[in-house]
Amino acid sequence: MEQESSGGFPTVLIAELDGVSPALANSLRTAGYNILEAPDWASAVNFIRTHSRPIHVLLTNVNRNGADAAELLKFRPALHILFISQTPIGIRTEALDPASALTTVKELLRSRHARHHRHG
């Protein structure tokens, strides 16, 4: 697990994922991540702009405008943004699997860590 330079674990902000958020947050907490939850976009933007500690990953609804999310990178250039669908797409019929989301978050952070060490 990648750690923040301050010695803590990575922080994940979960925004606008009603119904999925509790299971997803629990799965990530169990794996050691710090979790912030925002019930709406305004709350998520407030976290991004004012939270005093690093936020490593934003998990948000795929219906969120990508330009809105990209705007947040002005405040946190290293932020990974992962868009999640809460409804089945294509032939997949199962609901969001928190374990899959956890794996994706780990991969994002691992790739960031590897890039940082190659270029840092």
Order of alpha helices (4+ residues) and beta strands (2+ residues): beta-alpha-beta-alpha-beta-alpha-beta-alpha
